[in-house]
Amino acid sequence: MFTACVGSTMLHGSETWAPNALDLQRLRRNDRSMIRWICGTKLDDDISTAVLHQKLGVVDITSVLRTRRLRWFVHVQRASSCINSVTRMKIPGRRGRGRPRKTWSECE
């Protein structure tokens, strides 16, 4: 069974992303369409994506993203250089108005 998804080139550098819901939806949609194209099926054929994933032996794109982020997290936690001091640094000042963007550590 493959551990990578069909569209793994779309995930280049995804360890450092902080994807929002729209980004994840676009990635899932593109992944599903690529899998259907590879299998030669259409939406009218009423074949579920889970069946096609099993047929190709690929994993869902969201689980691939999660494992990549976790692998990167462990790498950063083990680092002994200045990386840890930067990730734990408190930045002085005030934030701007509105909802702040999701940080990397707030991702699932």
Secondary structure by P-SEA (a helix, b strand, c coil): ccccccccccccccccccccaaaaaaaaaaaaaaaaaaacccccccccaaaaaaaaccccaaaaaaaaaaaaaaaaaacccaaaaaaacccccccccccccccccccc
